[in-house]
Amino acid sequence: MLIPIEGVLSKDEVRQFRQRLDAAAWQDGLKTAGTLARSVKRNLQLEDGSPLAVELGNLILRKLGNNPLFVSAALPNRIYPPKFNRYADGGTYGAHVDSAVMAVPGTNVSVRSDLSATLFLAEPDEYEGGELQVEGPFGIQSAKLAAGDMVLYPSSSLHCVTPVTEGARVASFFWIQSMVQNDSSRVLLFDLDQSIQGITPALAADDPRLLKLTGVYHNLLRQWAVT
C-alpha cells in the first residue's frame, strides 16, 4: 500500500533545499550499493554524514514529527537519517528490495526497515521518467509526486525508479522502523485512525461511539506495538 503525504515541505522550503542541493558535491551512488544493487543502480547521492545532509535531514525529521498523517501511517519507533539522491542522464535504479536491517553510520543503532519513504524535491514537469514503481499484491503502483510531497510504502516491496531521460529527479529517501512491524496490522490501525479522525468533528467529545472506537484503536495498538 502506497500512502502519499502532501506538503511535508512547503514550496519555499523546497526552493531553499534545492538551492543548496543543486550546488552540492554529489558522489556516485554505487559507493553505497550492495552486491546485487551494483548491477541495477545508477544515480548520484549526497555523501552520508556530510554537514549538508545532516542539516537538511534533521529539518525533514522535525517536520515529520509534527505531521499527524505521517505519525498515523508510520507509527515510527526509529527513523534512519534521511539521505539524498539525484537521477539524471538516464539514471535509474532497477528492481530491488531494501535491506531488512540497516546500521546507522557512526552509532551502535540499527533500524529495521518496515517502511520506505521518498520525499520528492523536484516538480514532476522538471524531468521525464523517474517514476517510483512499487510492486504489491494488486500489481504495480507508480508515484511521481509534487515537490514537497512524500510517499510511504512497505520496504519489503520490490520497487524501482524508472530511467530519467530528461532533466533531474532530486529526492530524499529513508527508512522507518515502526512500533507495529506487521504491515497489515499497521494498515488496519491507519484506516481505523483515519476513520476516527474523519467522524470526530461531527460528534461530541464524550459520545460513547467515539469513545468506543478510540478505545478499540488504542487497545489494538497496545496489543501490537513493540517499543
N, CA, C and O of each residue as an XYZ file, in Angstrom:
908
protein
N       0.836     -1.196      0.000
C       0.000      0.000      0.000
C       0.873      1.249      0.000
O       1.728      1.422      0.869
N       0.648      2.118     -0.987
C       1.345      3.393     -1.042
C       0.504      4.440     -0.319
O      -0.701      4.548     -0.547
N       1.149      5.207      0.550
C       0.449      6.262      1.283
C       1.113      7.595      0.952
O       2.222      7.859      1.416
N       0.452      8.445      0.154
C       1.023      9.758     -0.132
C       0.772     10.722      1.020
O      -0.297     10.708      1.630
N       1.757     11.552      1.312
C       1.634     12.563      2.363
C       1.995     13.901      1.730
O       3.156     14.152      1.406
N       1.000     14.748      1.558
C       1.205     16.012      0.857
C       1.796     17.075      1.785
O       1.543     17.085      2.990
N       2.583     17.961      1.195
C       3.033     19.148      1.898
C       3.932     18.909      3.091
O       3.868     19.654      4.069
N       4.772     17.882      3.030
C       5.752     17.702      4.108
C       6.659     18.931      4.178
O       6.984     19.418      5.261
N       7.061     19.423      3.002
C       7.797     20.677      2.908
C       6.969     21.662      2.093
O       6.308     21.273      1.130
N       7.002     22.925      2.473
C       6.334     23.958      1.695
C       7.142     24.225      0.425
O       8.291     23.799      0.308
N       6.534     24.929     -0.517
C       7.244     25.260     -1.757
C       8.466     26.126     -1.462
O       9.497     25.980     -2.118
N       8.363     27.017     -0.491
C       9.501     27.852     -0.138
C      10.619     27.008      0.475
O      11.797     27.238      0.201
N      10.246     26.034      1.303
C      11.255     25.152      1.888
C      11.926     24.299      0.815
O      13.136     24.078      0.857
N      11.134     23.820     -0.150
C      11.711     23.061     -1.267
C      12.702     23.925     -2.031
O      13.787     23.465     -2.390
N      12.329     25.182     -2.280
C      13.228     26.082     -3.009
C      14.551     26.247     -2.263
O      15.619     26.240     -2.875
N      14.474     26.396     -0.936
C      15.701     26.543     -0.153
C      16.533     25.261     -0.183
O      17.757     25.312     -0.299
N      15.868     24.125     -0.078
C      16.581     22.849     -0.175
C      17.306     22.754     -1.517
O      18.482     22.395     -1.570
N      16.595     23.077     -2.598
C      17.157     22.893     -3.927
C      18.321     23.847     -4.178
O      19.289     23.473     -4.841
N      18.245     25.054     -3.667
C      19.360     25.978     -3.850
C      20.652     25.377     -3.305
O      21.719     25.526     -3.902
N      20.546     24.712     -2.191
C      21.733     24.144     -1.558
C      22.115     22.805     -2.187
O      23.298     22.518     -2.366
N      21.133     22.001     -2.516
C      21.428     20.699     -3.112
C      21.975     20.839     -4.534
O      22.866     20.087     -4.931
N      21.452     21.790     -5.298
C      21.915     21.949     -6.677
C      23.369     22.398     -6.737
O      24.055     22.193     -7.738
N      23.830     23.015     -5.649
C      25.229     23.467     -5.610
C      26.132     22.481     -4.865
O      27.320     22.745     -4.679
N      25.572     21.347     -4.440
C      26.327     20.392     -3.616
C      27.239     19.515     -4.479
O      27.090     19.430     -5.698
N      28.178     18.877     -3.805
C      29.062     17.904     -4.457
C      28.424     16.524     -4.323
O      28.352     15.961     -3.230
N      27.964     15.991     -5.451
C      27.322     14.678     -5.451
C      28.360     13.597     -5.750
O      29.342     13.847     -6.448
N      28.139     12.400     -5.220
C      29.036     11.280     -5.470
C      28.276     10.135     -6.120
O      27.047     10.084     -6.064
N      29.001      9.230     -6.727
C      28.407      8.081     -7.405
C      27.642      7.235     -6.393
O      28.180      6.853     -5.354
N      26.377      6.945     -6.710
C      25.553      6.142     -5.817
C      26.061      4.730     -5.621
O      25.657      4.061     -4.670
N      26.938      4.255     -6.500
C      27.479      2.907     -6.362
C      28.319      2.760     -5.091
O      28.536      1.646     -4.616
N      28.790      3.881     -4.543
C      29.605      3.813     -3.330
C      28.829      3.242     -2.150
O      29.422      2.707     -1.213
N      27.504      3.354     -2.195
C      26.697      2.834     -1.093
C      25.844      1.641     -1.521
O      24.943      1.229     -0.791
N      26.125      1.087     -2.700
C      25.323     -0.025     -3.215
C      25.859     -1.356     -2.714
O      27.070     -1.549     -2.608
N      24.949     -2.270     -2.406
C      25.328     -3.628     -2.047
C      25.695     -4.429     -3.281
O      25.685     -3.913     -4.399
N      26.018     -5.696     -3.067
C      26.489     -6.546     -4.164
C      25.481     -6.638     -5.293
O      25.842     -6.466     -6.457
N      24.212     -6.908     -4.968
C      23.202     -7.048     -6.011
C      22.828     -5.703     -6.607
O      22.594     -5.596     -7.811
N      22.770     -4.669     -5.762
C      22.331     -3.352     -6.232
C      23.301     -2.747     -7.236
O      22.901     -1.931     -8.067
N      24.563     -3.134     -7.172
C      25.564     -2.525     -8.053
C      25.232     -2.731     -9.525
O      25.638     -1.936    -10.372
N      24.505     -3.782     -9.828
C      24.195     -4.068    -11.228
C      22.962     -3.322    -11.726
O      22.707     -3.303    -12.930
N      22.186     -2.703    -10.826
C      20.935     -2.054    -11.245
C      20.856     -0.595    -10.820
O      19.904      0.101    -11.172
N      21.848     -0.123    -10.064
C      21.782      1.235     -9.510
C      22.658      2.184    -10.313
O      23.849      1.943    -10.510
N      22.036      3.280    -10.776
C      22.785      4.315    -11.492
C      22.214      5.676    -11.096
O      21.253      6.159    -11.694
N      22.814      6.275    -10.093
C      22.377      7.597     -9.656
C      23.516      8.292     -8.913
O      24.621      7.761     -8.807
N      23.227      9.481     -8.405
C      24.160     10.223     -7.581
C      23.559     10.402     -6.195
O      22.341     10.492     -6.043
N      24.425     10.453     -5.184
C      23.959     10.644     -3.820
C      24.817     11.679     -3.113
O      26.001     11.849     -3.404
N      24.172     12.371     -2.164
C      24.916     13.257     -1.285
C      25.668     12.391     -0.285
O      25.136     11.389      0.192
N      26.883     12.762      0.030
C      27.687     11.953      0.935
C      27.004     11.809      2.294
O      26.608     12.799      2.909
N      26.873     10.570      2.751
C      26.274     10.316      4.061
C      27.097     11.001      5.148
O      28.326     10.932      5.144
N      26.417     11.656      6.068
C      27.117     12.288      7.175
C      27.713     13.639      6.855
O      28.310     14.270      7.728
N      27.563     14.103      5.614
C      28.061     15.442      5.291
C      27.236     16.476      6.049
O      26.068     16.230      6.347
N      27.828     17.636      6.366
C      27.080     18.658      7.111
C      25.754     19.030      6.446
O      24.755     19.241      7.133
N      25.739     19.113      5.113
C      24.507     19.471      4.417
C      23.461     18.382      4.555
O      22.296     18.675      4.823
N      23.860     17.124      4.374
C      22.911     16.016      4.502
C      22.331     15.956      5.920
O      21.132     15.740      6.096
N      23.177     16.146      6.913
C      22.714     16.104      8.307
C      21.748     17.254      8.585
O      20.695     17.051      9.190
N      22.107     18.458      8.145
C      21.258     19.624      8.406
C      19.887     19.481      7.744
O      18.857     19.661      8.394
N      19.880     19.158      6.455
C      18.604     19.029      5.754
C      17.808     17.824      6.262
O      16.583     17.881      6.366
N      18.508     16.740      6.575
C      17.826     15.564      7.116
C      17.147     15.868      8.433
O      16.024     15.417      8.661
N      17.794     16.616      9.305
C      17.193     16.980     10.589
C      15.976     17.879     10.405
O      15.004     17.779     11.154
N      16.033     18.755      9.409
C      14.865     19.590      9.121
C      13.673     18.726      8.702
O      12.543     18.966      9.126
N      13.939     17.720      7.866
C      12.870     16.815      7.446
C      12.287     16.072      8.647
O      11.069     15.951      8.773
N      13.148     15.579      9.520
C      12.674     14.828     10.679
C      11.827     15.701     11.603
O      10.839     15.231     12.167
N      12.210     16.967     11.760
C      11.410     17.862     12.599
C      10.029     18.101     11.987
O       9.027     18.153     12.700
N       9.986     18.244     10.670
C       8.699     18.429     10.001
C       7.818     17.191     10.153
O       6.615     17.304     10.388
N       8.419     16.014     10.017
C       7.635     14.783     10.118
C       7.114     14.554     11.527
O       6.030     14.000     11.711
N       7.891     14.983     12.532
C       7.437     14.819     13.913
C       6.171     15.580     14.216
O       5.456     15.254     15.163
N       5.884     16.610     13.405
C       4.675     17.416     13.590
C       3.625     17.145     12.513
O       2.684     17.920     12.344
N       3.796     16.040     11.789
C       2.863     15.705     10.716
C       1.950     14.564     11.164
O       2.390     13.415     11.211
N       0.686     14.855     11.495
C      -0.208     13.814     12.031
C      -0.411     12.641     11.086
O      -0.520     11.500     11.536
N      -0.464     12.900      9.773
C      -0.694     11.812      8.830
C       0.492     10.854      8.810
O       0.309      9.637      8.768
N       1.708     11.400      8.841
C       2.893     10.546      8.878
C       2.907      9.698     10.147
O       3.154      8.493     10.084
N       2.643     10.319     11.297
C       2.658      9.587     12.558
C       1.597      8.490     12.548
O       1.844      7.379     13.017
N       0.423      8.802     12.017
C      -0.658      7.816     11.959
C      -0.302      6.649     11.046
O      -0.587      5.496     11.370
N       0.323      6.945      9.903
C       0.632      5.896      8.932
C       1.830      5.064      9.328
O       1.836      3.850      9.123
N       2.857      5.702      9.900
C       4.119      5.007     10.161
C       4.239      4.490     11.588
O       4.921      3.492     11.820
N       3.599      5.139     12.541
C       3.782      4.813     13.967
C       5.275      4.618     14.246
O       5.697      3.548     14.683
N       6.075      5.670     13.987
C       7.531      5.497     13.983
C       8.136      5.203     15.341
O       7.753      5.788     16.355
N       9.079      4.295     15.339
C       9.881      3.999     16.522
C      11.290      4.565     16.319
O      11.805      5.288     17.171
N      11.907      4.226     15.178
C      13.199      4.772     14.788
C      13.145      5.169     13.318
O      12.434      4.549     12.526
N      13.896      6.200     12.959
C      13.975      6.640     11.570
C      15.442      6.738     11.177
O      16.240      7.378     11.861
N      15.782      6.101     10.077
C      17.138      6.188      9.548
C      17.369      7.621      9.063
O      16.483      8.193      8.428
N      18.519      8.211      9.340
C      18.769      9.592      8.903
C      18.530      9.756      7.409
O      19.071      8.990      6.612
N      17.725     10.747      7.015
C      17.419     10.936      5.592
C      18.665     11.086      4.728
O      19.639     11.736      5.109
N      18.603     10.467      3.558
C      19.656     10.547      2.551
C      19.078     11.300      1.344
O      17.874     11.548      1.273
N      19.955     11.657      0.400
C      19.524     12.454     -0.754
C      20.123     11.866     -2.024
O      21.294     11.488     -2.064
N      19.282     11.799     -3.073
C      19.790     11.283     -4.339
C      19.341     12.137     -5.511
O      18.425     12.953     -5.405
N      20.016     11.923     -6.631
C      19.760     12.686     -7.855
C      19.859     11.735     -9.048
O      20.841     11.007     -9.194
N      18.832     11.751     -9.896
C      18.822     10.929    -11.106
C      18.781     11.862    -12.318
O      17.933     12.752    -12.389
N      19.679     11.662    -13.252
C      19.705     12.440    -14.496
C      20.461     11.631    -15.550
O      21.124     10.643    -15.233
N      20.352     12.065    -16.813
C      21.122     11.439    -17.903
C      20.924      9.927    -17.963
O      21.887      9.169    -18.082
N      19.670      9.498    -17.879
C      19.368      8.067    -17.933
C      19.503      7.353    -16.612
O      19.395      6.128    -16.561
N      19.741      8.098    -15.525
C      19.877      7.486    -14.202
C      18.643      6.680    -13.815
O      17.511      7.073    -14.101
N      18.878      5.565    -13.170
C      17.788      4.649    -12.842
C      18.207      3.780    -11.662
O      19.380      3.731    -11.292
N      17.236      3.103    -11.086
C      17.528      2.107    -10.045
C      16.584      0.947    -10.313
O      15.379      1.042    -10.079
N      17.143     -0.145    -10.805
C      16.331     -1.295    -11.179
C      15.645     -1.948     -9.993
O      15.827     -1.545     -8.845
N      14.860     -2.957    -10.295
C      14.049     -3.621     -9.274
C      14.919     -4.165     -8.145
O      15.925     -4.834     -8.385
N      14.518     -3.871     -6.920
C      15.275     -4.317     -5.743
C      14.381     -4.268     -4.517
O      13.317     -3.648     -4.530
N      14.822     -4.922     -3.468
C      14.170     -4.866     -2.161
C      15.165     -4.267     -1.181
O      16.332     -4.657     -1.172
N      14.727     -3.337     -0.365
C      15.625     -2.685      0.583
C      16.116     -3.677      1.640
O      15.415     -4.625      1.997
N      17.314     -3.444      2.124
C      17.870     -4.297      3.181
C      16.957     -4.283      4.407
O      16.329     -3.269      4.713
N      16.891     -5.397      5.089
C      15.961     -5.530      6.213
C      16.407     -4.750      7.438
O      15.577     -4.164      8.132
N      17.703     -4.734      7.714
C      18.236     -4.045      8.889
C      19.411     -3.189      8.444
O      20.293     -3.656      7.723
N      19.415     -1.938      8.876
C      20.453     -1.003      8.453
C      21.101     -0.353      9.665
O      20.420      0.200     10.529
N      22.422     -0.428      9.716
C      23.173      0.214     10.794
C      23.304      1.703     10.493
O      23.639      2.087      9.372
N      23.043      2.532     11.487
C      23.196      3.976     11.334
C      24.679      4.303     11.483
O      25.263      4.035     12.534
N      25.302      4.879     10.448
C      26.746      5.136     10.499
C      27.146      5.971     11.713
O      26.480      6.942     12.071
N      28.261      5.562     12.338
C      28.784      6.311     13.463
C      28.083      6.070     14.774
O      28.366      6.748     15.762
N      27.163      5.105     14.806
C      26.439      4.795     16.041
C      26.388      3.279     16.214
O      26.818      2.526     15.341
N      25.854      2.847     17.355
C      25.607      1.417     17.566
C      24.129      1.094     17.387
O      23.642      0.080     17.886
N      23.415      1.971     16.666
C      21.973      1.832     16.443
C      21.715      1.199     15.091
O      22.369      1.541     14.105
N      20.769      0.283     15.040
C      20.306     -0.295     13.784
C      18.817     -0.013     13.622
O      18.079      0.093     14.601
N      18.395      0.105     12.375
C      16.994      0.367     12.066
C      16.456     -0.768     11.212
O      17.006     -1.064     10.152
N      15.390     -1.401     11.665
C      14.701     -2.400     10.846
C      13.828     -1.646      9.851
O      13.037     -0.793     10.253
N      13.953     -1.937      8.588
C      13.218     -1.180      7.567
C      11.832     -1.790      7.362
O      11.658     -2.729      6.584
N      10.856     -1.239      8.074
C       9.459     -1.639      7.870
C       8.826     -0.833      6.746
O       8.073     -1.370      5.934
N       9.138      0.470      6.704
C       8.589      1.367      5.696
C       9.719      2.129      5.017
O      10.696      2.514      5.659
N       9.577      2.340      3.730
C      10.486      3.187      2.975
C       9.762      4.480      2.634
O       8.545      4.494      2.447
N      10.528      5.570      2.554
C       9.941      6.873      2.257
C      10.737      7.562      1.162
O      11.967      7.531      1.161
N      10.028      8.184      0.233
C      10.639      9.048     -0.774
C       9.967     10.403     -0.693
O       8.755     10.519     -0.870
N      10.768     11.436     -0.422
C      10.293     12.818     -0.382
C      10.775     13.511     -1.652
O      11.976     13.709     -1.837
N       9.853     13.873     -2.517
C      10.202     14.450     -3.813
C      10.617     15.909     -3.645
O       9.948     16.687     -2.965
N      11.746     16.265     -4.284
C      12.271     17.631     -4.201
C      12.371     18.282     -5.578
O      12.996     19.332     -5.728
N      11.763     17.666     -6.569
C      11.678     18.238     -7.918
C      10.238     18.086     -8.400
O       9.599     17.062     -8.158
N       9.737     19.107     -9.081
C       8.375     19.030     -9.611
C       8.315     18.006    -10.739
O       9.311     17.806    -11.434
N       7.179     17.358    -10.935
C       7.065     16.329    -11.979
C       7.418     16.818    -13.374
O       7.912     16.045    -14.195
N       7.166     18.117    -13.657
C       7.464     18.607    -15.003
C       8.926     19.026    -15.170
O       9.310     19.512    -16.234
N       9.740     18.843    -14.136
C      11.168     19.147    -14.231
C      11.955     18.007    -14.871
O      13.107     18.191    -15.264
N      11.341     16.835    -14.977
C      12.074     15.684    -15.507
C      11.127     14.697    -16.168
O       9.943     14.624    -15.840
N      11.676     13.942    -17.104
C      10.932     12.872    -17.778
C      11.356     11.537    -17.188
O      12.539     11.311    -16.932
N      10.384     10.649    -16.971
C      10.675      9.369    -16.328
C      10.776      9.563    -14.823
O      10.163     10.467    -14.255
N      11.563      8.693    -14.186
C      11.809      8.847    -12.756
C      10.659      8.452    -11.863
O      10.620      8.859    -10.702
N       9.720      7.670    -12.368
C       8.623      7.219    -11.513
C       9.110      6.173    -10.506
O       9.898      5.292    -10.849
N       8.649      6.276     -9.302
C       8.840      5.213     -8.325
C       7.762      4.175     -8.572
O       6.572      4.482     -8.495
N       8.165      2.958     -8.866
C       7.206      1.882     -9.124
C       7.353      0.827     -8.039
O       8.444      0.313     -7.794
N       6.235      0.514     -7.393
C       6.230     -0.415     -6.265
C       5.302     -1.574     -6.595
O       4.138     -1.372     -6.942
N       5.823     -2.780     -6.484
C       5.030     -3.978     -6.771
C       4.335     -4.441     -5.501
O       4.977     -4.644     -4.471
N       3.017     -4.607     -5.580
C       2.234     -5.051     -4.431
C       1.300     -6.175     -4.818
O       1.362     -6.674     -5.942
N       0.430     -6.585     -3.898
C      -0.476     -7.708     -4.175
C      -1.469     -7.430     -5.297
O      -2.035     -8.366     -5.861
N      -1.692     -6.146     -5.634
C      -2.655     -5.806     -6.683
C      -1.956     -5.249     -7.924
O      -2.568     -4.544     -8.725
N      -0.671     -5.571     -8.075
C       0.065     -5.122     -9.233
C       1.033     -4.002     -8.901
O       1.382     -3.793     -7.739
N       1.462     -3.286     -9.926
C       2.459     -2.227     -9.767
C       1.765     -0.877     -9.606
O       0.885     -0.522    -10.390
N       2.168     -0.139     -8.590
C       1.702      1.223     -8.379
C       2.856      2.185     -8.623
O       4.004      1.888     -8.292
N       2.543      3.339     -9.204
C       3.563      4.327     -9.518
C       3.335      5.599     -8.722
O       2.201      5.953     -8.399
N       4.443      6.290     -8.407
C       4.364      7.568     -7.705
C       5.361      8.531     -8.329
O       6.539      8.214     -8.488
N       4.871      9.708     -8.678
C       5.701     10.813     -9.155
C       5.005     12.075     -8.660
O       4.196     12.672     -9.370
N       5.332     12.471     -7.436
C       4.554     13.467     -6.722
C       5.139     14.861     -6.868
O       6.255     15.046     -7.353
N       4.352     15.833     -6.433
C       4.802     17.225     -6.442
C       5.946     17.410     -5.461
O       6.057     16.679     -4.477
N       6.789     18.386     -5.732
C       7.898     18.688     -4.832
C       7.354     19.067     -3.458
O       6.448     19.892     -3.340
N       7.921     18.450     -2.425
C       7.456     18.663     -1.061
C       6.537     17.575     -0.557
O       6.278     17.488      0.643
N       6.032     16.730     -1.469
C       5.178     15.609     -1.086
C       6.017     14.348     -0.907
O       7.098     14.222     -1.483
N       5.513     13.427     -0.110
C       6.245     12.206      0.220
C       5.341     10.993      0.045
O       4.121     11.098      0.171
N       5.932      9.857     -0.242
C       5.179      8.614     -0.318
C       5.827      7.579      0.598
O       7.051      7.457      0.657
N       4.984      6.840      1.308
C       5.412      5.729      2.152
C       4.993      4.424      1.495
O       3.920      4.343      0.897
N       5.845      3.391      1.605
C       5.490      2.082      1.069
C       6.271      1.013      1.834
O       7.318      1.316      2.408
N       5.790     -0.215      1.854
C       6.471     -1.269      2.607
C       7.873     -1.535      2.055
O       8.047     -1.694      0.847
N       8.858     -1.583      2.931
C      10.237     -1.827      2.500
C      10.415     -3.224      1.931
O      11.375     -3.483      1.206
N       9.507     -4.117      2.251
C       9.579     -5.487      1.743
C       9.164     -5.583      0.275
O       9.324     -6.631     -0.349
N       8.628     -4.487     -0.278
C       8.140     -4.499     -1.659
C       9.284     -4.440     -2.657
O      10.286     -3.761     -2.431
N       9.126     -5.157     -3.760
C      10.017     -4.999     -4.897
C       9.690     -3.653     -5.546
O       8.532     -3.384     -5.867
N      10.713     -2.801     -5.742
C      10.444     -1.473     -6.294
C      11.621     -1.002     -7.134
O      12.717     -1.558     -7.073
N      11.363      0.047     -7.926
C      12.398      0.574     -8.805
C      12.130      2.043     -9.087
O      11.048      2.555     -8.804
N      13.136      2.720     -9.652
C      12.981      4.073    -10.192
C      13.266      3.981    -11.680
O      14.349      3.558    -12.085
N      12.292      4.377    -12.498
C      12.455      4.258    -13.942
C      13.472      5.289    -14.448
O      13.691      6.307    -13.792
N      14.094      5.038    -15.607
C      15.143      5.939    -16.112
C      14.656      7.377    -16.287
O      13.553      7.625    -16.774
N      15.510      8.316    -15.875
C      15.242      9.742    -16.077
C      15.913     10.141    -17.386
O      17.140     10.191    -17.478
N      15.101     10.421    -18.388
C      15.623     10.679    -19.729
C      15.853     12.158    -20.004
O      16.623     12.506    -20.899
N      15.193     13.035    -19.245
C      15.408     14.476    -19.374
C      15.293     15.111    -17.998
O      14.526     14.648    -17.154
N      16.068     16.188    -17.774
C      16.002     16.887    -16.505
C      16.648     16.089    -15.388
O      17.455     15.192    -15.633
N      16.284     16.425    -14.166
C      16.873     15.762    -12.997
C      15.803     15.531    -11.933
O      15.001     16.416    -11.637
N      15.806     14.355    -11.377
C      14.919     13.973    -10.270
C      15.734     14.038     -8.988
O      16.696     13.287     -8.825
N      15.359     14.923     -8.082
C      16.059     15.089     -6.809
C      15.087     14.694     -5.695
O      13.921     15.087     -5.718
N      15.564     13.928     -4.732
C      14.678     13.446     -3.676
C      15.482     13.126     -2.420
O      16.704     12.982     -2.451
N      14.753     13.021     -1.325
C      15.302     12.461     -0.093
C      14.649     11.100      0.118
O      13.489     10.895     -0.240
N      15.395     10.184      0.696
C      14.834      8.854      0.946
C      15.377      8.328      2.269
O      16.494      8.653      2.671
N      14.568      7.510      2.940
C      14.970      6.979      4.232
C      14.017      5.850      4.618
O      13.078      5.530      3.890
N      14.282      5.258      5.776
C      13.526      4.092      6.223
C      13.038      4.303      7.648
O      13.650      5.016      8.443
N      11.905      3.652      7.945
C      11.283      3.796      9.255
C      11.094      2.433      9.885
O      10.574      1.511      9.256
N      11.520      2.312     11.132
C      11.174      1.149     11.946
C       9.929      1.525     12.733
O       9.954      2.439     13.556
N       8.858      0.822     12.476
C       7.576      1.143     13.100
C       7.419      0.420     14.434
O       8.022     -0.629     14.662
N       6.602      0.998     15.307
C       6.240      0.301     16.543
C       5.432     -0.957     16.231
O       5.408     -1.899     17.022
N       4.767     -0.965     15.065
C       3.977     -2.126     14.629
C       4.648     -2.701     13.394
O       4.546     -2.134     12.306
N       5.331     -3.820     13.559
C       6.129     -4.380     12.466
C       5.279     -4.944     11.341
O       5.626     -4.786     10.171
N       4.175     -5.599     11.671
C       3.349     -6.259     10.662
C       2.627     -5.238      9.802
O       1.903     -4.384     10.313
N       2.828     -5.331      8.482
C       2.275     -4.326      7.582
C       0.760     -4.305      7.607
O       0.162     -3.230      7.648
N       0.112     -5.493      7.584
C      -1.353     -5.492      7.565
C      -1.953     -4.947      8.844
O      -2.996     -4.293      8.815
N      -1.305     -5.212      9.966
C      -1.784     -4.657     11.242
C      -1.631     -3.138     11.246
O      -2.511     -2.419     11.719
N      -0.519     -2.661     10.720
C      -0.272     -1.219     10.686
C      -1.277     -0.521      9.764
O      -1.763      0.562     10.089
N      -1.587     -1.130      8.623
C      -2.570     -0.551      7.702
C      -3.950     -0.529      8.349
O      -4.695      0.438      8.191
N      -4.292     -1.586      9.072
C      -5.586     -1.635      9.760
C      -5.694     -0.512     10.789
O      -6.730      0.145     10.887
N      -4.630     -0.294     11.551
C      -4.628      0.785     12.531
C      -4.725      2.149     11.846
O      -5.412      3.047     12.332
N      -4.040      2.295     10.727
C      -4.096      3.557      9.987
C      -5.513      3.830      9.495
O      -6.021      4.940      9.652
N      -6.150      2.833      8.905
C      -7.520      3.009      8.408
C      -8.473      3.355      9.556
O      -9.339      4.218      9.416
N      -8.305      2.682     10.678
C      -9.163      2.938     11.832
C      -8.939      4.349     12.364
O      -9.897      5.062     12.664
N      -7.688      4.747     12.480
C      -7.373      6.082     12.992
C      -7.914      7.165     12.062
O      -8.471      8.160     12.527
N      -7.754      6.977     10.750
C      -8.265      7.974      9.811
C      -9.790      8.054      9.858
O     -10.359      9.134      9.701
N     -10.450      6.922     10.071
C     -11.910      6.929     10.187
C     -12.347      7.671     11.447
O     -13.308      8.440     11.422
N     -11.635      7.435     12.544
C     -11.958      8.132     13.795
C     -11.780      9.640     13.621
O     -12.629     10.426     14.041
N     -10.673     10.034     12.999
C     -10.441     11.460     12.785
C     -11.489     12.060     11.863
O     -11.850     13.228     12.005
N     -11.982     11.260     10.912
C     -12.986     11.761      9.977
C     -14.331     12.031     10.625
O     -15.019     12.975     10.238
N     -14.727     11.213     11.619
C     -16.045     11.390     12.241
C     -15.992     12.263     13.497
O     -17.031     12.708     13.984
N     -14.799     12.511     14.019
C     -14.680     13.273     15.268
C     -15.331     14.652     15.196
O     -16.000     15.031     16.157
N     -15.179     15.431     14.114
C     -15.798     16.760     14.096
C     -17.320     16.732     14.194
O     -17.931     17.718     14.605
N     -17.940     15.606     13.817
C     -19.405     15.529     13.806
C     -19.979     15.014     15.123
O     -21.197     14.981     15.293
N     -19.118     14.614     16.054
C     -19.584     14.016     17.306
C     -19.059     14.784     18.509
O     -18.005     15.417     18.448
N     -19.798     14.720     19.587
C     -19.339     15.318     20.842
C     -18.153     14.517     21.368
O     -18.030     13.319     21.109
N     -17.292     15.195     22.105
C     -16.085     14.534     22.605
C     -16.415     13.361     23.525
O     -15.624     12.424     23.635
N     -17.584     13.402     24.194
C     -17.959     12.320     25.105
C     -18.966     11.356     24.489
O     -19.596     10.578     25.205
N     -19.121     11.400     23.178
C     -20.043     10.475     22.507
C     -19.558      9.049     22.727
O     -18.402      8.749     22.427
N     -20.408      8.158     23.245
C     -19.980      6.780     23.544
C     -19.433      6.035     22.326
O     -18.537      5.202     22.460
N     -19.964      6.330     21.151
C     -19.486      5.651     19.938
C     -18.039      6.044     19.638
O     -17.213      5.203     19.283
N     -17.752      7.335     19.787
C     -16.401      7.813     19.550
C     -15.432      7.260     20.585
O     -14.317      6.860     20.251
N     -15.860      7.238     21.837
C     -15.012      6.697     22.903
C     -14.743      5.214     22.683
O     -13.632      4.740     22.923
N     -15.754      4.483     22.228
C     -15.590      3.046     21.988
C     -14.574      2.796     20.871
O     -13.678      1.963     21.013
N     -14.720      3.522     19.761
C     -13.795      3.337     18.645
C     -12.370      3.728     19.030
O     -11.410      3.053     18.659
N     -12.244      4.824     19.779
C     -10.912      5.246     20.214
C     -10.293      4.197     21.126
O      -9.093      3.932     21.052
N     -11.107      3.606     21.978
C     -10.623      2.540     22.855
C     -10.161      1.322     22.066
O      -9.138      0.716     22.387
N     -10.919      0.966     21.031
C     -10.526     -0.169     20.191
C      -9.169      0.113     19.540
O      -8.299     -0.758     19.513
N      -8.992      1.332     19.016
C      -7.720      1.681     18.375
C      -6.561      1.517     19.352
O      -5.568      0.861     19.037
N      -6.684      2.104     20.520
C      -5.566      2.084     21.458
C      -5.331      0.689     22.042
O      -4.197      0.342     22.373
N      -6.372     -0.097     22.170
C      -6.164     -1.451     22.671
C      -5.499     -2.342     21.622
O      -4.699     -3.211     21.969
N      -5.822     -2.135     20.346
C      -5.112     -2.848     19.284
C      -3.656     -2.415     19.225
O      -2.756     -3.242     19.084
N      -3.435     -1.115     19.332
C      -2.062     -0.618     19.316
C      -1.277     -1.160     20.513
O      -0.108     -1.524     20.386
N      -1.925     -1.207     21.658
C      -1.282     -1.737     22.868
C      -0.901     -3.208     22.675
O       0.135     -3.659     23.162
N      -1.748     -3.943     21.962
C      -1.505     -5.358     21.723
C      -0.368     -5.593     20.742
O       0.405     -6.540     20.895
N      -0.264     -4.728     19.729
C       0.688     -4.975     18.642
C       1.985     -4.194     18.729
O       2.973     -4.571     18.099
N       2.002     -3.121     19.493
C       3.168     -2.237     19.482
C       4.339     -2.858     20.251
O       4.167     -3.493     21.291
N       5.528     -2.648     19.698
C       6.777     -3.013     20.381
C       7.650     -1.764     20.359
O       7.925     -1.212     19.294
N       8.079     -1.326     21.526
C       8.889     -0.103     21.606
C      10.256     -0.417     22.200
O      11.084      0.481     22.351
